[in-house]
């Protein structure tokens, strides 16, 4: 499979196939419904957090705390997904959204994921 040789439609179909295989049809539909363009003003948000410019020590501390918290969060996510795969619980909307993107990124890589999303937005 060479993503660079595939059409956008072929990439989209491959992505749908992989999502359906790993998430099932109901969660694939839910993922696609949540995958829409958003109206978001990044520049306004950037100004909010850039105005509170911390010093280097504060930044370093935040980075270390963030790394520790991300490890814990990833472990919990993995446990929840394992429990879902065993039929013990249902995933939340955000978990479906994150897992769907992870599946697509793993299968299609960055360029294929971009083309999948572009093709999906054309269909909305």
N, C-alpha and C positions, 0 to 999 in steps of 0.2 A: 504494500500500500504506500503510494507516494502522494502525499497531500498536495504537493506542488503540481502534480499532473491531473488532479481531480477537479471536476467542476464544483461550483458552490452547491448545486443541488445534490451531487454525489456525497459531498462532505456532510451536508445536512442529513441525508438519509442514513449515512453511517453513524452519525451522532445519535439520531433517534433510535436506531437499532441497538446501539450500545447502552443508551439510557434505559430502554425498555428491558433489555437483558438484565441489567443490574438493579434497576429500581422497580420494575414492573410497570404495567401500562397506566395504572391510576396515578402513581407518583410521577411518572414521566409527564402526564398531562398536567398535573399540578405544577411541576417545575416549569414547563413551557408557559403556563398561564402567568406565573410570577416573573417570568423573564421578559420584561418590557422596558422600553426606554424610560428613563426617569428625568424629571426636570429637577436639576440640582445645580446650585450656583457654588461651584468649588471656590471661586475667588472670594466670595463673602465669608465662607467658612475658614479659608486660609488666613484671612485678615484677623479673624477672631483669635485663632491660636497663635498667630505670629506676633500679635500685639503684646502678648505675655511672654516675651523672649527670656527664657531661663538661662542661668549660667551653665558652664560646662559640667560642673559637678552634679548639678541637678539633672541635666540631660543624661549623664552617665548612670546615675541612680535610677532614673526612669527606664532606661534601656535594660538594665539588669533586672528590675522588677518585672518589666514586660516580658522578658525572656522566660523567667520562672513561671509567670502566670500563663504564658502561651503553652508551655510544656504540660502544665496541669490541665488546661483547657483541651488540648489535643488528646490527652489520655482519656478524659471524660467523653469526648466526642467518639473516640474509637470504641469505648465501652458501650455507648448508646447504640452505635451502628451495629455492633456485634449482637446486642440484645434484639435489635430490630430484625436482623437477619435470622435470628432464632425464633422470631414470631412473638417475642415477649413484650414489645411495645410499639407504638406508632411514632413516627418522626414528626417534628414540628415543621412548619412552613420554612423557617430559616434553615433547619437541618437538611431539608429536601433541596433547597436552593443551593446551599454550600456543597452538598454531596453531588448534586447534578453537575455543577461546574467542575468539581474535582474529577469526576468520571470523564467529562468531555476533555479537560486539559490532559489527563493521562492518555486518553485514546487518540486525540487529534493534535495534541501539542499546541503551542501558542498560536501559530499561524492558522491552523485548522479551526481552533476555537473562535478566533476572530471572524473567520469566514462563515462558521456555523451561525454565530450571533447575527452577523450581517444578513444572512439568508433568512433567519427567523424574523428579524425586524421587517424585512420586505413583505412577509406574509401577514403582518398585523394590520 
